[in-house]
Amino acid sequence: MKKIITALLLTVALAACAQPTTNFLQSAQLYFTSVNTNYTFSRFLLWNGMNYQNNVNISDELVASFDVYAPTNCYQGGLTASLEGGMRNSGIAGTVVSGQGGAGLNYNYYDTRIGLYADGGYDDPLHRGFAEVGLRLLKKPTANTFLGTGLGLQFPTTGPQYPLVSVFGGVTF
């Protein structure tokens, strides 16, 4: 009888400690398809991130963005227009790679923002101007922070055209 009770208690304990049945991709899908209505974006965003081209880390970035057009309640589901400026450096002794600025059009839905941007800048190592267009996705895990990723293309290019992939995190004010 003692063995039966021990076996039942062990079975109940193991069932209570069962591993979750979701994998990483399912967790990411759930995170990006759910909405937290307690968090919304604000007018000023500041972020720091890394840029990759052809799977190589080509630069770090520091960007500030301000929503110049933000109608009432637009952060609960609506459009904003923003101006942004940023600097990219090589990550080695603060060597500047480029400075750029531009405009964006964003759709906000509580804790999620998707935006199109168009920037112009100056590439310091190549001593020439460039244009960059792209798409960004931002998501807020807390009230004042966000994580994001972006995909952009620069013109003109000196070789094969590889997309610029950005991964960043920042704060809102």
C-alpha positions in Angstrom: 0.0 0.0 0.0 2.9 2.3 0.8 4.4 1.7 -2.7 1.1 2.5 -4.4 0.7 5.8 -2.5 4.3 6.7 -3.3 3.8 5.9 -7.0 0.6 8.0 -7.1 2.4 11.0 -5.4 5.4 10.7 -7.8 3.0 10.6 -10.8 1.2 13.7 -9.6 4.5 15.5 -8.9 5.9 14.7 -12.4 2.7 15.8 -14.1 2.9 19.1 -12.2 6.5 19.6 -13.5 5.7 18.8 -17.1 7.6 20.8 -19.7 5.7 23.3 -21.9 4.6 21.9 -25.2 5.6 25.1 -27.2 8.9 25.6 -28.9 10.8 28.8 -29.5 9.0 29.6 -32.8 5.6 29.1 -31.3 6.5 31.4 -28.4 7.8 34.1 -30.8 4.6 33.8 -32.9 2.4 34.1 -29.8 4.4 37.1 -28.6 4.2 39.0 -32.0 0.5 38.1 -32.5 -0.7 39.1 -29.1 -1.4 42.7 -28.0 -0.9 44.2 -24.6 -3.3 47.2 -24.3 -1.6 48.5 -21.2 1.5 49.6 -23.3 1.5 52.2 -26.1 4.2 54.0 -27.9 5.0 57.7 -27.3 6.3 60.5 -29.5 10.0 60.1 -28.8 12.0 56.9 -29.4 15.7 56.3 -28.8 17.4 53.1 -29.7 20.7 51.4 -30.1 21.3 48.3 -32.2 23.4 46.3 -34.6 23.3 46.1 -38.4 24.1 43.0 -40.5 24.7 42.6 -44.2 25.2 39.1 -45.7 25.4 37.7 -42.1 28.3 40.0 -41.2 28.0 42.6 -38.4 28.8 45.8 -40.4 28.0 48.5 -37.8 26.3 49.6 -34.6 23.7 52.3 -34.6 22.3 55.0 -32.4 19.0 56.5 -33.6 16.5 59.1 -32.3 13.0 59.3 -33.7 10.2 61.9 -33.0 6.6 61.6 -34.2 5.8 65.0 -35.7 2.3 63.9 -36.7 0.4 62.0 -34.0 -3.4 62.6 -33.8 -5.3 61.9 -30.6 -5.5 58.2 -29.8 -3.3 57.2 -32.7 -1.2 54.9 -30.5 -4.2 52.7 -29.9 -4.5 52.1 -33.6 -3.5 54.7 -36.1 -0.9 56.3 -38.2 2.0 58.6 -37.2 4.6 60.4 -39.2 8.1 60.7 -37.8 11.5 62.3 -38.3 14.6 60.5 -37.4 18.4 60.9 -37.2 21.1 58.5 -36.5 24.7 57.6 -36.6 26.4 54.3 -37.4 29.8 53.3 -36.2 32.1 50.4 -36.8 32.2 49.4 -33.1 36.0 49.8 -33.2 37.2 52.8 -31.3 34.1 54.7 -32.3 34.9 55.0 -36.0 32.0 56.7 -37.7 30.6 54.7 -40.6 27.7 57.0 -41.5 25.3 59.7 -40.4 21.8 59.8 -41.7 18.4 61.3 -41.3 15.0 60.9 -42.8 11.3 60.4 -42.3 9.0 57.5 -41.5 5.3 56.5 -41.7 4.2 54.2 -38.9 1.1 52.2 -38.0 0.7 51.8 -34.2 -1.5 49.3 -32.4 -0.9 49.5 -28.7 2.4 47.8 -28.0 3.2 47.1 -31.7 4.5 49.4 -34.4 5.3 48.7 -38.0 6.9 51.5 -40.1 8.3 52.4 -43.4 11.3 54.7 -43.5 13.3 56.6 -46.1 16.7 58.1 -45.0 19.5 60.0 -46.7 23.0 60.0 -45.3 26.7 60.3 -45.9 28.9 57.2 -45.9 32.2 58.3 -44.4 34.6 55.5 -45.5 33.3 55.7 -49.1 33.0 59.5 -49.1 29.6 59.6 -50.8 25.9 60.1 -50.1 23.4 57.3 -50.0 19.6 56.7 -49.7 18.1 54.0 -47.6 14.5 52.7 -47.6 13.2 50.0 -45.4 10.6 48.5 -43.0 10.8 48.2 -39.2 8.8 46.1 -36.7 8.8 47.2 -33.0 7.2 45.5 -30.0 7.1 46.7 -26.4 7.8 44.2 -23.6 7.5 46.8 -20.9 5.9 50.2 -20.6 9.0 52.3 -21.5 11.2 49.9 -23.6 10.9 48.2 -27.0 12.7 45.7 -29.1 12.7 45.8 -32.9 14.1 44.5 -36.2 14.4 46.1 -39.5 15.1 45.4 -43.1 16.5 48.0 -45.5 18.2 48.6 -48.8 20.8 51.3 -49.5 21.4 53.0 -52.9 23.8 53.3 -54.6 25.8 50.2 -53.9 29.3 49.3 -54.8 28.7 45.5 -55.2 26.0 43.0 -54.8 22.8 44.4 -53.2 22.4 42.7 -49.9 19.6 43.8 -47.5 20.6 45.6 -44.3 19.2 43.7 -41.3 18.9 45.6 -38.0 18.3 44.3 -34.5 17.8 46.9 -31.8 16.4 47.8 -28.4 15.4 51.2 -27.0 13.3 53.4 -24.8 10.3 55.7 -25.3 9.6 59.1 -23.7 
